[in-house]
Amino acid sequence: MLLLYGDAVAHLHIARRFFDSLNPGFRQLGSVWLPLPHLLLLPFVQKMSWWQTGLAGAWPSMAFYVLGCAGIYRLARLWLRPSAAIVAVAFYGLNPGLLYMQTTAMTEPLFLALMIWSALLIAEHGRALKAGEQQRASRLLVAAGLVLVGAIFTRYDGWIFASFAWLIVLWGVRRHLREHVGGAFVLFTALLVAAPLLWLAYNAKQFGDPLDFIRGPYSAKMIDARTTKPGSPHYPGWHSMRVASLYFLKAAELGAAPLRWSNVLLWLSIAGTAIALWKQRNKKIAAALLLWIPLPFYAYSIAYGSVPIFIPLWWPHSFYNTRYGMEMLPVFALFLAFLVNWCAELAAERWPRADAWLTGAVLLVIAANSVVLARSLPLVLQEAVANSRSRIPFERSLSDALLTLPPQGKILMYTSDHIGALQHAGIPLKRTINEGDYYQWPGALQHPAQSAAAVVAMDGDAVADAVAAHPDGLTLVDVVCSTGQPCARIYLAK
């Protein structure tokens, strides 16, 4: 269950090869995925059994799930009574999709916690500044900057999120730039500028292109180009912000409520946002509105960034990237709580105990909602199961074949697609020559029989091309094929 997502397996692989590689070090972090999730995995993935089972990914995800729950409660308490804040944390923390994700190496629990805490710290900074507490406001601003740096180094959504956060902070401190908090704002700005520049510099130094993560061979753009058949129609939302928004919102809704009530949840959240703007217009609500940033970000990413979302309800009736919709969970949780708080205030004017009864009823509805979602399988878990049906049996069969190889000697293998086979077999990455070994890999492809004791070639990969071009000294000993996957051919060097 922990390894159903191919991306979870890949995250663990990147963290593992940081130290378990012929060329360990920072270059093993790659160029497309941002580094913080993999750095957080390092203390855990070093244990072979935790890498094999995927448990290494659960420890940091569970920790940030707990931090996210604590953060959404504290954020709600800035404006709402405790009962309404409990509604917010219950909706967020009992979401079955998030409960599944926080057992995996996926980045959603981490990024959601960073979003929530940055909004919380910026909101508290604004309150401290308004109260004249310059030192506390400065400390909160620097803390918010550090959390936003974490978001920048976790997902590219964080770059846009941090940009809007900076604008909100600038508006709040614009009259205080010559005071104590002005220095903190300069440091805050420096942190937010330095973080993406550091990533650009890393890409330039390690891969020869500062924008390798955008236009390199492993970027979303190039993956979309490789996987799209010539003449086939574009994915839904291509160059259409409206359609892209609909797909993103529907993925978010289906991940948070059953189909019958999914649209209702969105409209309740919009109503809660309107109430928040109306009731809290003098209480620095802008920081909470940051939680809406994923909507325009993903609408643009789908329309113009080669990042499709597929949901089974709509064409092409399959699963892909549904987990992106989880970024709306804080919006649903917080602004649903605003709506409940407002309704409780209205009812309490006539019935003093209405708050307790209304909160209890809403909590029962949230619990029932979570049970229904869990029984039908959360959307993100449905995607994980559907997209792993052919991959996992193939990797286990390949793993069994790899375990029959001699225990000594190097294995030449392209690992980016099916690292799960090595993971399942418990074969250290130092035993392999793979595409991450930038010194040994090119020469091994020119002389496969002289470079490794065994060669694993999968249809269409670089190793298969190398074997076709340089077959001398290689003996085919096994072939592993599985429906929906390329065949793997295993050779021994003479």
FITOR-751955 format. One record per residue (C-alpha): residue number from 1; x, y, z. Coordinates in nm, 3 decimals, decimal comma. Each point is the difference from the previous one (the first is absolute). Layout:
BEGIN
{NUM; {X; Y; Z}}
...
This chain:
BEGIN
{1; {0,000; 0,000; 0,000}}
{2; {0,285; 0,238; 0,082}}
{3; {0,159; -0,056; -0,342}}
{4; {-0,302; 0,007; -0,230}}
{5; {0,098; 0,340; -0,139}}
{6; {0,288; -0,020; -0,243}}
{7; {0,092; 0,352; 0,109}}
{8; {0,032; -0,118; 0,361}}
{9; {0,242; -0,271; -0,114}}
{10; {0,191; 0,262; -0,200}}
{11; {0,023; 0,243; 0,295}}
{12; {0,147; -0,276; 0,214}}
{13; {0,239; -0,090; -0,282}}
{14; {0,131; 0,358; -0,027}}
{15; {0,056; 0,020; 0,375}}
{16; {0,166; -0,343; 0,007}}
{17; {0,242; 0,071; -0,284}}
{18; {0,121; 0,315; 0,180}}
{19; {0,231; -0,230; 0,199}}
{20; {-0,049; -0,345; -0,161}}
{21; {0,152; 0,065; -0,342}}
{22; {0,327; -0,024; -0,189}}
{23; {-0,003; 0,380; 0,001}}
{24; {-0,181; 0,109; 0,320}}
{25; {-0,074; 0,364; 0,066}}
{26; {-0,227; 0,289; -0,083}}
{27; {-0,014; -0,067; -0,373}}
{28; {-0,197; -0,314; 0,079}}
{29; {-0,290; 0,224; 0,103}}
{30; {-0,078; 0,046; -0,369}}
{31; {-0,124; 0,306; -0,183}}
{32; {-0,380; -0,008; -0,011}}
{33; {-0,132; -0,089; 0,343}}
{34; {0,095; 0,252; 0,267}}
{35; {0,241; -0,122; 0,270}}
{36; {-0,162; 0,050; 0,342}}
{37; {-0,223; -0,313; -0,001}}
{38; {0,301; -0,216; -0,087}}
{39; {0,225; 0,162; 0,259}}
{40; {-0,265; -0,067; 0,265}}
{41; {-0,002; -0,368; -0,102}}
{42; {0,377; -0,043; 0,042}}
{43; {0,003; -0,103; 0,369}}
{44; {-0,262; -0,270; -0,063}}
{45; {0,077; -0,140; -0,344}}
{46; {0,348; -0,114; 0,106}}
{47; {-0,156; -0,301; 0,172}}
{48; {-0,037; -0,264; -0,271}}
{49; {-0,323; -0,152; 0,136}}
{50; {-0,164; 0,344; 0,026}}
{51; {0,098; 0,075; -0,359}}
{52; {-0,135; -0,335; -0,120}}
{53; {-0,335; 0,030; 0,177}}
{54; {-0,047; 0,374; -0,056}}
{55; {-0,014; 0,064; 0,374}}
{56; {0,281; 0,252; -0,040}}
{57; {-0,243; 0,234; -0,174}}
{58; {-0,265; -0,028; 0,270}}
{59; {0,198; 0,159; 0,285}}
{60; {0,037; 0,354; -0,141}}
{61; {-0,346; -0,009; -0,161}}
{62; {-0,167; -0,095; 0,328}}
{63; {0,186; 0,275; 0,183}}
{64; {-0,113; 0,265; -0,248}}
{65; {-0,355; -0,136; 0,005}}
{66; {-0,007; 0,069; 0,375}}
{67; {0,155; 0,345; -0,052}}
{68; {-0,259; 0,075; -0,268}}
{69; {-0,284; -0,092; 0,236}}
{70; {0,146; 0,218; 0,276}}
{71; {0,052; 0,285; -0,246}}
{72; {-0,353; -0,003; -0,141}}
{73; {-0,140; 0,010; 0,355}}
{74; {0,221; 0,293; 0,101}}
{75; {-0,080; 0,183; -0,323}}
{76; {-0,372; -0,039; 0,053}}
{77; {0,031; 0,115; 0,363}}
{78; {0,135; 0,336; -0,114}}
{79; {-0,353; 0,091; -0,108}}
{80; {-0,237; -0,272; 0,120}}
{81; {-0,125; -0,147; 0,324}}
{82; {0,146; -0,337; 0,113}}
{83; {-0,301; -0,202; -0,118}}
{84; {0,036; 0,130; -0,356}}
{85; {0,377; -0,061; 0,008}}
{86; {-0,072; -0,362; 0,094}}
{87; {-0,219; -0,025; -0,309}}
{88; {0,291; 0,122; -0,214}}
{89; {0,253; -0,246; 0,141}}
{90; {-0,251; -0,288; -0,011}}
{91; {-0,075; 0,055; -0,368}}
{92; {0,369; 0,027; -0,080}}
{93; {0,136; -0,275; 0,223}}
{94; {-0,269; -0,261; -0,068}}
{95; {0,028; 0,022; -0,378}}
{96; {0,069; -0,361; -0,109}}
{97; {0,215; 0,108; -0,293}}
{98; {0,228; 0,198; 0,229}}
{99; {0,002; -0,285; 0,251}}
{100; {0,127; -0,227; -0,276}}
{101; {0,252; 0,247; -0,136}}
{102; {0,153; 0,057; 0,344}}
{103; {0,119; -0,362; -0,003}}
{104; {0,193; 0,044; -0,326}}
{105; {0,302; 0,185; -0,134}}
{106; {-0,224; 0,235; -0,199}}
{107; {0,046; 0,376; 0,054}}
{108; {-0,362; 0,103; 0,065}}
{109; {0,003; -0,016; 0,385}}
{110; {0,324; 0,198; 0,009}}
{111; {-0,112; 0,271; -0,239}}
{112; {-0,345; 0,037; 0,155}}
{113; {0,160; 0,051; 0,343}}
{114; {0,238; 0,261; -0,142}}
{115; {-0,287; 0,185; -0,168}}
{116; {-0,204; 0,005; 0,318}}
{117; {0,285; 0,107; 0,228}}
{118; {0,121; 0,276; -0,231}}
{119; {-0,355; 0,142; -0,013}}
{120; {-0,022; -0,030; 0,380}}
{121; {0,332; 0,174; 0,065}}
{122; {-0,077; 0,282; -0,245}}
{123; {-0,340; 0,052; 0,162}}
{124; {0,156; 0,008; 0,349}}
{125; {0,270; 0,235; -0,128}}
{126; {-0,269; 0,240; -0,122}}
{127; {-0,174; -0,008; 0,335}}
{128; {0,322; 0,060; 0,190}}
{129; {0,088; 0,290; -0,227}}
{130; {-0,342; 0,157; 0,048}}
{131; {0,040; -0,034; 0,377}}
{132; {0,335; 0,179; -0,013}}
{133; {0,200; -0,311; 0,100}}
{134; {0,291; 0,065; -0,237}}
{135; {0,237; -0,265; 0,133}}
{136; {-0,262; -0,275; -0,002}}
{137; {-0,116; 0,107; -0,347}}
{138; {0,361; -0,020; -0,123}}
{139; {0,052; -0,349; 0,143}}
{140; {-0,324; -0,123; -0,153}}
{141; {0,093; 0,147; -0,337}}
{142; {0,339; -0,172; -0,005}}
{143; {-0,165; -0,327; 0,106}}
{144; {-0,253; 0,040; -0,284}}
{145; {0,288; 0,057; -0,241}}
{146; {0,170; -0,323; 0,109}}
{147; {-0,325; -0,196; -0,038}}
{148; {-0,051; 0,149; -0,347}}
{149; {0,356; -0,098; -0,093}}
{150; {-0,102; -0,353; 0,095}}
{151; {-0,303; 0,029; -0,229}}
{152; {0,220; 0,133; -0,284}}
{153; {0,230; -0,301; 0,038}}
{154; {-0,293; -0,244; 0,014}}
{155; {-0,221; 0,076; -0,302}}
{156; {-0,011; 0,260; -0,273}}
{157; {-0,342; 0,103; 0,129}}
{158; {0,199; 0,144; 0,288}}
{159; {0,171; 0,249; -0,230}}
{160; {-0,332; 0,162; -0,092}}
{161; {-0,133; -0,037; 0,354}}
{162; {0,308; 0,177; 0,138}}
{163; {-0,035; 0,281; -0,256}}
{164; {-0,354; 0,080; 0,111}}
{165; {0,102; -0,035; 0,364}}
{166; {0,271; 0,262; -0,057}}
{167; {-0,255; 0,238; -0,152}}
{168; {-0,231; -0,038; 0,302}}
{169; {0,287; 0,062; 0,241}}
{170; {0,119; 0,301; -0,200}}
{171; {-0,346; 0,155; 0,019}}
{172; {-0,004; -0,049; 0,375}}
{173; {0,346; 0,145; 0,072}}
{174; {0,003; 0,275; -0,262}}
{175; {-0,034; 0,270; 0,271}}
{176; {0,253; -0,164; 0,235}}
{177; {0,300; -0,055; -0,225}}
{178; {0,213; 0,250; 0,197}}
{179; {-0,082; -0,169; 0,329}}
{180; {0,139; -0,317; 0,162}}
{181; {-0,220; -0,227; -0,213}}
{182; {0,147; 0,151; -0,317}}
{183; {0,323; -0,195; 0,050}}
{184; {-0,196; -0,320; 0,044}}
{185; {-0,184; 0,075; -0,324}}
{186; {0,333; 0,039; -0,183}}
{187; {0,111; -0,340; 0,134}}
{188; {-0,341; -0,148; -0,089}}
{189; {0,038; 0,130; -0,355}}
{190; {0,358; -0,125; -0,027}}
{191; {-0,106; -0,350; 0,105}}
{192; {-0,279; -0,016; -0,258}}
{193; {0,228; 0,125; -0,279}}
{194; {0,300; -0,213; 0,092}}
{195; {-0,187; -0,332; 0,013}}
{196; {-0,106; -0,023; -0,368}}
{197; {0,329; 0,157; -0,113}}
{198; {0,185; -0,274; 0,186}}
{199; {-0,201; -0,264; -0,184}}
{200; {0,073; 0,167; -0,334}}
{201; {0,370; 0,011; 0,087}}
{202; {-0,005; -0,367; 0,100}}
{203; {-0,161; -0,098; -0,332}}
{204; {0,252; 0,210; -0,192}}
{205; {0,300; -0,152; 0,179}}
{206; {-0,111; -0,362; 0,006}}
{207; {-0,190; -0,029; -0,329}}
{208; {0,124; 0,290; -0,211}}
{209; {-0,335; 0,180; -0,020}}
{210; {-0,157; 0,215; 0,275}}
{211; {-0,344; -0,090; -0,139}}
{212; {0,064; -0,373; -0,036}}
{213; {-0,297; -0,068; 0,229}}
{214; {-0,226; 0,173; -0,255}}
{215; {0,143; -0,116; -0,333}}
{216; {0,232; -0,288; 0,086}}
{217; {-0,058; -0,368; -0,094}}
{218; {-0,189; -0,075; 0,324}}
{219; {-0,215; 0,316; 0,004}}
{220; {-0,379; -0,011; -0,023}}
{221; {0,018; 0,154; -0,347}}
{222; {0,233; -0,270; -0,136}}
{223; {-0,190; -0,282; 0,171}}
{224; {-0,323; 0,124; -0,158}}
{225; {0,172; 0,017; -0,340}}
{226; {0,131; -0,359; 0,032}}
{227; {-0,325; -0,151; 0,123}}
{228; {-0,238; 0,176; -0,241}}
{229; {-0,054; -0,199; -0,317}}
{230; {0,032; 0,198; -0,326}}
{231; {-0,339; 0,120; -0,118}}
{232; {-0,178; -0,077; 0,328}}
{233; {-0,216; 0,274; 0,157}}
{234; {0,143; 0,213; 0,276}}
{235; {-0,096; -0,076; 0,358}}
{236; {-0,305; 0,187; 0,142}}
{237; {0,081; 0,352; 0,108}}
{238; {0,276; 0,051; -0,257}}
{239; {0,017; 0,379; -0,060}}
{240; {-0,333; 0,046; 0,179}}
{241; {0,015; 0,150; 0,348}}
{242; {-0,374; -0,056; 0,044}}
{243; {0,010; -0,373; -0,072}}
{244; {0,324; -0,036; 0,194}}
{245; {-0,163; 0,164; 0,303}}
{246; {-0,298; -0,235; -0,025}}
{247; {0,222; -0,310; -0,002}}
{248; {0,207; 0,122; 0,292}}
{249; {-0,304; 0,097; 0,206}}
{250; {-0,178; -0,327; -0,075}}
{251; {0,308; -0,197; 0,108}}
{252; {0,006; 0,206; 0,319}}
{253; {-0,371; -0,051; 0,065}}
{254; {0,003; -0,375; -0,064}}
{255; {0,294; -0,036; 0,235}}
{256; {-0,187; 0,177; 0,280}}
{257; {-0,367; -0,102; -0,039}}
{258; {-0,212; -0,268; -0,171}}
{259; {-0,104; 0,078; -0,357}}
{260; {-0,357; 0,092; 0,095}}
{261; {0,120; 0,273; 0,238}}
{262; {0,320; 0,110; -0,170}}
{263; {-0,139; 0,317; -0,159}}
{264; {-0,175; 0,088; 0,327}}
{265; {0,334; -0,007; 0,181}}
{266; {0,151; 0,247; -0,246}}
{267; {-0,292; 0,241; 0,030}}
{268; {0,007; -0,023; 0,380}}
{269; {0,370; 0,087; -0,009}}
{270; {-0,065; 0,296; -0,227}}
{271; {-0,276; 0,116; 0,235}}
{272; {0,237; -0,038; 0,295}}
{273; {0,262; 0,207; -0,182}}
{274; {-0,253; 0,274; -0,067}}
{275; {-0,103; -0,001; 0,366}}
{276; {0,366; 0,018; 0,106}}
{277; {0,057; 0,303; -0,223}}
{278; {-0,315; 0,169; 0,131}}
{279; {0,031; -0,076; 0,371}}
{280; {0,378; 0,026; 0,034}}
{281; {0,075; 0,288; -0,235}}
{282; {0,190; 0,186; 0,273}}
{283; {0,183; -0,304; 0,141}}
{284; {0,271; -0,086; -0,255}}
{285; {-0,181; -0,284; -0,183}}
{286; {0,223; 0,031; -0,309}}
{287; {0,245; -0,265; 0,128}}
{288; {-0,277; -0,259; 0,006}}
{289; {-0,088; 0,080; -0,361}}
{290; {0,347; -0,126; -0,097}}
{291; {-0,146; -0,349; 0,032}}
{292; {-0,194; 0,063; -0,325}}
{293; {0,325; 0,040; -0,199}}
{294; {0,008; -0,366; -0,121}}
{295; {-0,313; 0,063; -0,211}}
{296; {0,152; 0,255; -0,242}}
{297; {0,339; -0,174; 0,016}}
{298; {-0,133; -0,337; -0,113}}
{299; {-0,242; 0,151; -0,248}}
{300; {0,299; 0,164; -0,169}}
{301; {0,220; -0,310; 0,037}}
{302; {-0,259; -0,222; -0,165}}
{303; {-0,073; 0,249; -0,277}}
{304; {0,356; 0,101; -0,084}}
{305; {0,242; -0,208; 0,210}}
{306; {-0,055; -0,354; -0,137}}
{307; {-0,139; -0,118; 0,334}}
{308; {-0,327; -0,187; -0,070}}
{309; {-0,251; -0,125; 0,255}}
{310; {-0,219; -0,298; -0,091}}
{311; {-0,300; -0,105; 0,208}}
{312; {-0,219; -0,305; -0,066}}
{313; {-0,317; 0,209; -0,010}}
{314; {0,103; 0,196; -0,312}}
{315; {0,191; -0,073; -0,320}}
{316; {0,241; -0,178; -0,035}}
{317; {-0,158; -0,190; 0,295}}
{318; {0,325; -0,100; 0,166}}
{319; {0,223; 0,103; 0,289}}
{320; {0,292; 0,240; -0,015}}
{321; {0,119; 0,266; 0,246}}
{322; {-0,325; -0,001; 0,198}}
{323; {0,210; 0,063; 0,312}}
{324; {0,054; 0,362; -0,110}}
{325; {-0,358; 0,067; 0,104}}
{326; {0,099; -0,068; 0,360}}
{327; {0,149; 0,348; 0,016}}
{328; {-0,353; 0,135; 0,037}}
{329; {-0,052; -0,191; 0,326}}
{330; {0,109; 0,296; 0,218}}
{331; {-0,244; 0,225; -0,188}}
{332; {-0,289; -0,240; 0,051}}
{333; {0,087; -0,053; 0,367}}
{334; {0,060; 0,363; 0,100}}
{335; {-0,279; 0,173; -0,188}}
{336; {-0,254; -0,269; 0,082}}
{337; {0,087; 0,082; 0,362}}
{338; {-0,062; 0,372; -0,068}}
{339; {-0,346; -0,090; -0,129}}
{340; {-0,077; -0,221; 0,300}}
{341; {0,123; 0,272; 0,238}}
{342; {-0,226; 0,260; -0,162}}
{343; {-0,303; -0,232; 0,010}}
{344; {0,071; -0,076; 0,366}}
{345; {0,016; 0,371; 0,084}}
{346; {-0,334; 0,060; -0,168}}
{347; {-0,166; -0,295; 0,173}}
{348; {0,149; 0,087; 0,339}}
{349; {-0,190; 0,328; 0,000}}
{350; {-0,322; -0,200; 0,052}}
{351; {0,122; -0,333; 0,139}}
{352; {0,298; 0,028; 0,240}}
{353; {0,096; -0,367; -0,043}}
{354; {-0,018; 0,009; -0,378}}
{355; {0,379; 0,016; -0,036}}
{356; {0,055; -0,338; 0,166}}
{357; {-0,284; -0,169; -0,187}}
{358; {0,101; 0,144; -0,338}}
{359; {0,367; -0,090; 0,051}}
{360; {-0,093; -0,355; 0,101}}
{361; {-0,224; -0,041; -0,303}}
{362; {0,268; 0,130; -0,237}}
{363; {0,263; -0,230; 0,155}}
{364; {-0,234; -0,297; -0,051}}
{365; {-0,043; 0,098; -0,364}}
{366; {0,379; 0,029; -0,042}}
{367; {0,050; -0,343; 0,159}}
{368; {-0,266; -0,152; -0,227}}
{369; {0,160; 0,170; -0,301}}
{370; {0,338; -0,151; 0,089}}
{371; {-0,149; -0,347; 0,049}}
{372; {-0,174; 0,011; -0,338}}
{373; {0,318; 0,117; -0,175}}
{374; {0,207; -0,268; 0,173}}
{375; {-0,242; -0,283; -0,081}}
{376; {-0,004; 0,094; -0,368}}
{377; {0,381; 0,052; 0,008}}
{378; {0,135; 0,357; -0,002}}
{379; {0,056; 0,143; -0,346}}
{380; {0,379; 0,012; 0,042}}
{381; {0,006; -0,365; 0,113}}
{382; {-0,216; -0,102; -0,297}}
{383; {0,258; 0,164; -0,227}}
{384; {0,287; -0,173; 0,177}}
{385; {-0,165; -0,342; -0,034}}
{386; {-0,103; 0,051; -0,363}}
{387; {0,340; 0,122; -0,116}}
{388; {0,200; -0,267; 0,185}}
{389; {-0,190; -0,306; -0,124}}
{390; {0,253; -0,088; -0,267}}
{391; {0,310; 0,166; 0,147}}
{392; {0,020; -0,182; 0,332}}
{393; {-0,036; -0,359; -0,134}}
{394; {0,262; 0,076; -0,265}}
{395; {0,245; 0,144; 0,251}}
{396; {-0,047; -0,294; 0,235}}
{397; {0,061; -0,248; -0,280}}
{398; {0,308; 0,194; -0,106}}
{399; {0,112; 0,011; 0,363}}
{400; {-0,023; -0,380; 0,023}}
{401; {0,209; -0,029; -0,315}}
{402; {0,263; 0,242; 0,134}}
{403; {0,035; -0,206; 0,317}}
{404; {0,115; -0,297; -0,210}}
{405; {0,301; 0,196; -0,129}}
{406; {0,346; -0,057; 0,148}}
{407; {0,030; 0,201; 0,324}}
{408; {0,320; 0,170; -0,117}}
{409; {0,063; 0,239; -0,288}}
{410; {-0,168; 0,309; -0,138}}
{411; {-0,343; 0,011; -0,165}}
{412; {-0,048; 0,236; -0,296}}
{413; {-0,360; 0,124; 0,013}}
{414; {-0,211; 0,308; -0,073}}
{415; {-0,166; 0,063; 0,337}}
{416; {-0,229; 0,301; -0,043}}
{417; {-0,297; -0,205; -0,121}}
{418; {0,010; -0,318; 0,210}}
{419; {0,218; 0,062; 0,303}}
{420; {-0,265; -0,194; 0,194}}
{421; {0,156; -0,326; -0,120}}
{422; {0,333; 0,081; 0,167}}
{423; {-0,183; 0,135; 0,304}}
{424; {-0,207; -0,316; 0,042}}
{425; {0,308; -0,220; -0,046}}
{426; {0,199; 0,203; 0,252}}
{427; {0,289; 0,050; -0,243}}
{428; {0,215; 0,301; 0,098}}
{429; {0,018; 0,268; -0,267}}
{430; {0,379; -0,008; 0,026}}
{431; {-0,016; -0,334; -0,178}}
{432; {-0,154; 0,163; -0,305}}
{433; {0,126; 0,220; -0,279}}
{434; {-0,295; 0,222; -0,084}}
{435; {-0,081; 0,332; -0,164}}
{436; {0,075; 0,183; 0,326}}
{437; {0,364; -0,114; -0,013}}
{438; {0,113; 0,280; -0,226}}
{439; {0,363; -0,116; -0,019}}
{440; {-0,056; -0,374; -0,062}}
{441; {-0,328; -0,001; -0,196}}
{442; {0,115; 0,125; -0,345}}
{443; {0,294; -0,240; -0,011}}
{444; {-0,211; -0,293; 0,120}}
{445; {-0,244; 0,056; -0,287}}
{446; {0,291; -0,018; -0,245}}
{447; {0,141; -0,319; 0,155}}
{448; {-0,277; -0,177; 0,194}}
{449; {0,170; -0,343; 0,022}}
{450; {0,325; 0,149; 0,130}}
{451; {-0,169; 0,236; 0,248}}
{452; {-0,238; -0,225; 0,191}}
{453; {-0,050; -0,362; 0,097}}
{454; {-0,371; 0,020; -0,087}}
{455; {-0,204; 0,220; -0,231}}
{456; {-0,373; 0,071; 0,034}}
{457; {-0,149; 0,140; -0,322}}
{458; {-0,364; 0,107; -0,023}}
{459; {-0,167; 0,055; -0,335}}
{460; {0,075; 0,348; -0,128}}
{461; {0,238; 0,118; 0,271}}
{462; {0,363; 0,110; -0,035}}
{463; {0,136; -0,336; 0,118}}
{464; {-0,202; -0,189; -0,261}}
{465; {0,141; 0,230; -0,269}}
{466; {0,351; -0,059; 0,136}}
{467; {-0,044; -0,379; -0,008}}
{468; {-0,131; 0,017; -0,357}}
{469; {0,303; 0,205; -0,103}}
{470; {0,259; -0,196; 0,204}}
{471; {-0,123; -0,359; 0,053}}
{472; {0,344; -0,162; 0,015}}
{473; {0,074; -0,182; 0,322}}
{474; {-0,360; -0,010; 0,124}}
{475; {-0,214; -0,310; 0,052}}
{476; {-0,376; 0,026; 0,040}}
{477; {-0,101; -0,195; 0,313}}
{478; {-0,353; 0,121; 0,084}}
{479; {-0,294; 0,195; -0,140}}
{480; {-0,267; 0,159; 0,221}}
{481; {-0,319; 0,122; -0,167}}
{482; {-0,325; 0,128; 0,147}}
{483; {-0,319; 0,145; -0,146}}
{484; {0,021; 0,376; -0,040}}
{485; {0,374; 0,014; 0,066}}
{486; {0,313; -0,031; -0,216}}
{487; {0,184; -0,332; -0,006}}
{488; {0,322; -0,015; 0,199}}
{489; {0,287; -0,208; -0,137}}
{490; {0,276; -0,104; 0,235}}
{491; {0,347; -0,075; -0,136}}
{492; {0,314; -0,135; 0,164}}
{493; {0,341; 0,109; -0,115}}
{494; {0,225; -0,284; -0,116}}
